[in-house]
Amino acid sequence: MSTYQLAQLNIATLLAPLDSPQLAGFVDALDRINALAEATPGFVWRLKDEGGDATAIRHFGDDVIVNMSVWKGIDALHDYVYRSDHAQIFKRRREWFARMADAYMVLWWVPAGHVPTLAEAAGKLALLQRLGPTPDAFTFRDPCPPPDAVGTQTAADALP
């Protein structure tokens, strides 16, 4: 069993204000989808503001919302994103969010019990945007095993 957990960050540029009729379907689903995440096997933690979600946290700009969470492993997060009721909301993302030219989602391994900061997450997203997938910042399409998996090392481990 790994001593690492999977952190994820995704950002989205809003097409309209959160209180607009255009985003009502997204906003109306937030509580249900967040509760689903928290009840999903393998869920560990998610970023929340005083309202119980992260929509007021605008680390990446006034029109960019964030979602950040930690999971026991990549399979648990993948199942939640693509095989739960979350998938129906995910399929509707173009109604609410602009297409982004750069990577908008990043995965990385953290020591079990570590709660990532937004600054850490922003650094991982920037690393992915700059270098593409590496063991330090990757995607579902190009996953990497945890650092304590047999025969793996991070880019930092390879430095002299």
Buried (B, 14 or more C-beta within 10 A) or exposed (E): EBEBBBBBBBBBBBBBEBEEEEBEEBBEBBEEBBEBBEEBEBBBBBBBEEEEBBBEBEBBEEBBBBBBBBBBBBEBBBBBBEEBEBEEBEEEEEEBBBEEEEBBBBBBBBEBEBEBEBEBBBBBBBBBBEEEBBBBBBBBEEBBBBBEEEEEEBEEEEEE
